[in-house]
Amino acid sequence: MTSTKLVVGAIDFGTTYSGYAFSFAHDYEKDPMKIQANHWIGGGHMSLKAPTTILFTPEKVFHSFGYQAEDKYADLAEEDIHKDWYYFRRFKMILHQKKTLSRKTLLYDENKKALSALHVFSSAIKFLKDHLCNEISKKMTEFEERDIFWVLTVPAIWTDAAKKFMREAALEAGIQSDCLSLALEPEAASMFCKLLPVDCLKHNNSTSTEAFKPGTSYIVLDLGVLRKQEGIVREIDTLLLVGGFSESEIVQESVREAFPNKRIIVPSEPGLAVLKGAVLFGHNPSVMKSRISKYTYGVESISRFVNGSDPEIYKVFENDCYKCRYKFCPFVRAGEMVPVGTVVQKHFISDTFDVAEGFGIYGSTEKCPKYVVDESCFRVGTVYFDKPLQHNTVEMRFGETEICLQCIFESGDKKTLDFDFLCT
């Protein structure tokens, strides 16, 4: 579905550097690549991204971001009055490193002082959001913030909990949920590079003339992951290098030496590939046709107990017969190629446990989990029914960067469930 907003604004919240870009709908219709990015000034030079550095006062109030935060903290440190301030650098990947995330997760600054992670992330997003809005207001009369559709980039390796955390941080920063989409970083970079003119794609020290012909298999490397991806790299034709380090001739040569039989493609301005690709995604997210499911998703069900197969501890007496609780009823399996917008629908009759404890929605790292209480499983949401023996329909929508669920009750009422992947 193509965005109907006047502007698409994208925020690339990076580990080391962050920035934003935007384009107007009327410009996108004429030239999709007419995308504007901000120029940040600091440290004696100008750059297209600012350091992912944020500073708070001793009262935990946001003070500054990027180069301004670095300069202010340096001044405070020089006068030895910095220790009561909260100074954070390169904190993004804490969302991936934490095994469990909650709204109470803490971040520790340079001096080991704790501050709410949600407060830190939302303050950084709000700064970038407000900065972008100020830039647009200079170029567009009678501009209102509701005219923007926002895109926030996230790494493809992030869990559903980390994505949920970023969405909540964006909401706290003042971005409305229905005006926000999350874009996977490698997909965004791919969208950008596929629209570049051939003279902007350098292929093994020469200009590429047929970079993405039909049938080409390629992998996007946002540099820093080569070691972990070598097994996958052997199976593809082309390596597409993006990220700031891709501009280094030394890095490019090292990649060529490591993979001499692969085509190496480096776009112009590789450091902006993700950011500008996210803008393109915001205008037309339907360009992505399918995605591979990271997890197996399904629901908890109760079915007839099978002697010798089901554990006795899961045996219950329900509706005049013995049944087995905690059965995993899958909707989609881990590793499965799922077309964007796929809707899987299943019908269930509510039981007494669904009324008392709720109807559990689960995910699993295993392809074929048997019970929702297996070690590989985790609960992602709950639906509550009014009474047992009701005929209900559960629909799960897959293939997007985030999954969603709708429950259709016997009464005809519908409820969309917001998956709460965060721990309480």
C-alpha positions in Angstrom: 0.0 0.0 0.0 1.5 3.3 -1.1 1.6 6.1 1.5 -0.9 8.9 1.0 0.9 11.4 3.2 2.5 14.5 1.7 5.9 13.6 3.1 7.8 10.4 4.0 10.4 10.9 6.7 12.8 8.2 7.7 15.0 7.9 10.8 18.0 5.7 10.7 18.9 5.1 14.3 22.4 3.6 14.0 24.9 2.1 16.4 27.5 4.7 15.7 25.8 7.3 13.6 22.2 8.4 13.1 20.4 10.6 10.7 17.2 11.2 8.8 16.0 11.7 5.2 12.8 12.7 3.6 11.0 13.3 0.3 7.8 14.8 -0.8 5.1 12.7 -2.4 5.0 14.9 -5.5 8.8 14.5 -6.0 8.6 10.8 -5.5 6.0 10.5 -8.3 8.4 12.3 -10.7 11.8 11.1 -9.4 11.8 8.5 -6.6 15.5 9.2 -5.9 14.9 12.8 -5.1 15.5 12.3 -1.4 16.9 14.9 0.9 19.2 14.3 3.9 20.4 16.7 6.5 24.0 17.9 6.9 25.4 17.8 10.4 28.2 20.1 11.4 30.6 19.2 14.3 34.0 18.1 15.1 35.5 20.4 12.6 33.7 18.9 9.6 30.3 18.3 8.0 28.7 14.9 7.7 25.4 13.3 6.5 24.9 11.6 9.9 25.4 12.6 13.5 27.1 10.5 16.2 24.6 8.4 18.2 25.4 10.2 21.3 23.0 11.7 23.8 23.3 13.8 26.9 21.0 14.4 29.8 21.2 16.9 32.7 21.7 15.7 36.3 17.9 16.0 36.6 17.6 13.4 33.8 16.3 16.0 31.3 17.3 15.7 27.7 20.0 18.3 26.8 21.5 17.5 23.4 22.3 14.9 20.8 25.1 14.2 18.3 28.0 16.5 17.9 26.4 19.0 20.4 26.2 16.3 23.0 29.9 15.4 22.5 31.1 19.0 22.6 29.0 19.8 25.7 30.2 16.7 27.6 33.8 17.4 26.6 33.5 20.9 28.1 32.0 19.5 31.3 34.7 16.9 31.6 37.4 19.6 31.1 36.0 21.4 34.1 35.5 18.1 36.0 31.8 18.8 36.5 30.5 16.0 34.2 30.0 13.1 36.6 26.4 14.0 37.5 25.4 14.2 33.9 24.1 11.2 31.9 26.1 10.6 28.7 25.3 7.7 26.4 27.2 6.5 23.3 26.6 3.6 20.9 23.7 2.2 22.9 21.5 0.9 20.2 22.5 -2.7 20.2 21.6 -3.2 23.9 18.2 -4.1 22.5 19.7 -7.0 20.7 22.1 -8.1 23.5 19.4 -8.1 26.2 17.8 -11.6 26.5 14.6 -10.0 27.9 13.3 -6.5 27.3 10.8 -4.6 29.3 9.5 -1.0 29.7 11.7 -0.9 32.8 15.0 -1.9 31.1 17.8 0.4 32.2 20.8 1.8 30.3 24.1 2.6 32.0 26.0 5.7 30.9 29.7 6.3 30.6 29.9 6.6 34.4 27.8 3.5 35.1 24.7 5.6 36.1 21.3 4.1 35.2 18.5 5.7 33.2 15.4 4.3 31.7 16.2 2.8 28.3 12.8 3.9 26.9 13.5 7.4 28.0 16.9 7.5 26.3 15.7 6.0 23.0 12.5 8.1 22.8 14.5 11.3 23.5 16.9 10.5 20.7 14.1 9.7 18.3 12.2 12.9 19.4 15.3 15.0 18.7 15.6 13.6 15.2 11.9 13.9 14.6 11.8 17.5 15.6 14.9 18.4 13.6 13.3 16.8 10.5 10.1 18.7 11.0 11.9 22.0 11.4 13.7 21.4 8.1 10.5 20.5 6.3 8.8 23.6 7.6 11.5 25.7 5.9 10.6 24.2 2.6 6.8 23.8 2.8 4.3 26.4 3.8 1.4 25.4 6.2 3.2 22.2 7.0 1.8 20.1 9.9 3.4 17.1 11.5 0.4 14.9 10.7 1.4 15.3 7.0 4.4 12.9 7.5 4.5 9.2 7.3 7.4 8.0 9.4 9.7 5.0 8.8 12.1 3.8 11.5 14.9 1.4 10.5 15.7 -1.7 12.6 18.3 -4.5 12.0 16.9 -7.7 10.5 18.4 -9.7 13.4 16.4 -8.0 16.0 13.7 -9.9 17.9 10.0 -9.0 18.0 10.6 -7.6 21.5 13.3 -5.2 20.2 11.0 -4.0 17.4 8.2 -3.5 19.8 10.5 -1.5 22.1 11.5 0.8 19.2 7.8 1.3 18.2 7.0 2.2 21.8 9.9 4.6 22.0 8.7 6.3 18.8 5.2 6.6 20.2 6.6 8.2 23.3 8.5 10.6 21.1 5.2 11.8 19.6 4.9 9.7 16.5 1.4 8.2 16.0 1.2 4.4 15.6 -0.8 4.6 12.4 1.7 6.9 10.9 4.7 4.7 11.6 6.3 1.7 9.9 9.4 -0.2 10.7 11.8 -1.0 7.9 14.4 -3.8 8.0 17.8 -2.3 7.2 19.0 -4.7 4.6 15.7 -4.5 2.7 15.9 -0.7 2.7 19.4 -0.7 1.4 18.4 -3.2 -1.3 15.5 -1.0 -2.4 17.8 2.0 -2.7 20.5 0.2 -4.7 18.1 -1.4 -7.1 16.8 2.1 -8.2 20.3 3.6 -8.6 21.4 4.3 -12.2 24.1 1.9 -13.3 26.8 4.6 -13.3 26.3 4.9 -9.5 27.1 1.2 -8.8 30.7 0.3 -8.8 31.3 -3.4 -9.6 34.8 -4.8 -8.9 36.5 -1.4 -9.7 34.4 -0.8 -12.8 30.9 0.6 -13.4 28.2 -2.0 -13.3 25.9 -2.2 -16.3 23.8 -5.2 -15.2 23.9 -5.1 -11.4 20.5 -6.6 -10.6 19.3 -8.6 -13.7 16.4 -11.0 -13.1 17.5 -14.1 -11.2 20.4 -12.5 -9.4 20.9 -13.7 -5.8 22.7 -11.3 -3.6 23.3 -10.5 0.1 23.4 -7.0 1.6 26.4 -6.6 3.9 26.2 -3.6 6.3 29.8 -4.1 7.1 30.8 -5.7 10.3 29.1 -9.1 9.8 31.3 -10.8 7.2 32.7 -13.5 9.6 29.2 -14.7 10.6 27.9 -14.7 7.1 30.6 -16.6 5.2 28.4 -19.8 5.0 25.6 -17.9 3.4 27.9 -15.9 1.1 29.0 -19.1 -0.6 25.5 -19.7 -1.9 25.0 -16.3 -3.6 26.3 -14.4 -6.7 26.8 -10.9 -5.5 27.8 -8.9 -2.4 26.2 -5.5 -2.0 28.3 -3.4 0.4 26.5 -0.6 2.3 27.3 1.4 5.5 29.9 4.0 6.1 32.8 1.6 6.1 32.0 0.5 2.6 33.5 3.8 1.3 36.9 2.6 2.4 39.1 1.3 -0.5 41.0 -0.9 2.1 37.7 -2.5 3.2 36.6 -3.1 -0.4 39.8 -4.7 -1.3 39.7 -6.9 1.8 36.2 -8.1 0.8 37.4 -8.8 -2.8 40.3 -10.9 -1.5 38.0 -12.8 0.9 35.5 -13.6 -1.9 37.4 -13.5 -5.2 34.7 -15.3 -7.1 31.8 -13.0 -6.2 30.7 -9.7 -7.7 31.3 -6.9 -5.3 28.9 -3.9 -5.7 29.3 -0.6 -3.8 26.7 2.1 -4.4 27.4 5.8 -4.4 27.0 7.2 -0.8 26.8 3.7 0.7 26.4 5.3 4.2 23.0 6.6 3.2 21.8 3.5 1.4 19.7 2.3 4.4 18.3 5.8 5.2 17.3 6.7 1.6 16.0 3.1 1.1 13.8 3.6 4.1 12.2 6.6 2.5 11.5 4.6 -0.6 9.9 1.9 1.6 7.7 4.4 3.2 6.3 5.6 -0.2 5.8 2.0 -1.4 6.2 -0.8 1.1 4.4 -3.2 -1.2 7.5 -3.5 -3.3 8.6 -6.3 -0.9 6.8 -9.4 -2.0 7.7 -12.0 0.6 9.8 -12.6 3.7 11.2 -15.6 5.6 9.6 -16.1 9.0 12.1 -16.0 11.7 10.0 -17.9 14.2 7.2 -20.5 14.2 4.0 -18.7 15.3 0.8 -20.3 16.5 -1.6 -20.6 19.4 -2.1 -22.8 22.4 -4.8 -25.5 21.8 -6.4 -28.3 23.8 -7.1 -31.6 22.0 -7.9 -35.2 22.8 -5.2 -36.8 25.0 -3.1 -39.5 23.2 -1.9 -42.2 25.6 1.8 -43.0 25.3 2.4 -39.8 23.4 1.3 -36.8 25.4 2.8 -36.2 28.9 0.5 -37.2 31.8 1.1 -33.9 33.5 -0.7 -32.1 30.6 -3.8 -34.4 31.0 -7.0 -32.7 32.0 -10.7 -33.6 32.0 -12.7 -31.2 29.8 -16.2 -31.5 28.2 -16.6 -35.2 29.3 -13.3 -36.5 28.0 -9.6 -36.4 28.7 -7.6 -33.8 26.8 -4.1 -32.6 26.5 -3.3 -28.9 27.3 -0.5 -26.8 25.9 -0.6 -28.2 22.3 1.2 -25.9 19.8 -1.1 -25.2 16.8 1.1 -23.6 14.2 0.1 -20.8 11.8 3.4 -20.4 10.1 6.8 -22.1 10.6 10.3 -20.8 11.1 12.2 -20.6 7.8 9.0 -20.6 5.7 8.8 -18.1 2.8 5.7 -16.1 3.5 4.2 -13.7 0.9 3.5 -10.2 2.3 0.0 -9.9 3.6 -0.5 -13.6 4.1 -3.5 -14.2 6.4 -3.8 -17.6 8.1 -7.2 -18.3 9.7 -8.1 -21.1 12.2 -11.3 -21.8 14.1 -11.4 -22.7 17.8 -14.0 -23.5 20.4 -13.2 -21.7 23.7 -12.7 -23.8 26.8 -12.7 -23.0 30.5 -8.9 -22.3 30.5 -9.3 -19.7 27.7 -11.8 -17.9 30.0 -9.8 -18.1 33.2 -6.2 -17.7 31.9 -6.6 -16.4 28.4 -6.0 -17.9 24.9 -2.3 -17.8 24.4 -0.5 -16.7 21.2 3.1 -18.1 21.0 6.3 -18.1 19.0 9.1 -20.6 18.8 12.6 -20.8 17.5 11.9 -24.5 16.5 10.3 -25.3 13.2 8.0 -28.0 14.7 7.3 -27.3 18.4 4.9 -29.8 20.0 3.9 -27.9 23.1 3.7 -24.2 24.0 5.6 -24.9 27.2 8.7 -26.3 25.4 11.9 -24.4 26.1 12.0 -23.0 22.6 8.6 -21.3 23.0 7.6 -17.8 24.2 4.3 -16.1 24.7 3.6 -13.1 22.5 0.0 -12.2 23.3 -3.2 -13.2 25.0 -6.9 -13.1 24.0 -9.6 -13.4 26.6 -13.0 -15.0 25.9 -16.2 -14.3 27.9 -17.4 -17.9 28.2 -16.5 -21.5 27.1 -17.9 -23.4 24.1 -17.9 -20.3 21.9 -16.9 -20.7 18.2 -14.2 -18.1 17.5 -11.9 -17.4 14.6 -8.3 -16.3 14.9 -6.5 -14.6 12.0 -2.8 -13.9 11.9 -1.3 -11.7 9.3 2.3 -12.4 8.2 4.9 -11.2 5.8 5.2 -7.6 7.2 8.0 -6.4 9.3 5.7 -6.8 12.3 3.0 -9.5 12.7 -0.6 -8.7 13.8 -3.6 -10.8 14.9 -7.4 -10.4 14.7 -9.9 -12.4 16.7 -13.5 -12.7 15.4 -15.8 -13.7 18.2 -19.0 -15.8 17.9 -21.0 -12.7 18.4 -19.5 -11.2 15.3 -17.3 -8.7 17.2 -13.8 -8.2 16.0 -10.7 -7.4 18.1 -7.2 -6.6 16.8 -4.6 -7.7 19.2 -1.5 -5.6 19.8 1.2 -8.1 20.5 3.1 -7.2 23.7 6.5 -8.7 23.3 7.9 -6.8 26.2 8.2 -8.3 29.7 6.2 -6.5 32.4 
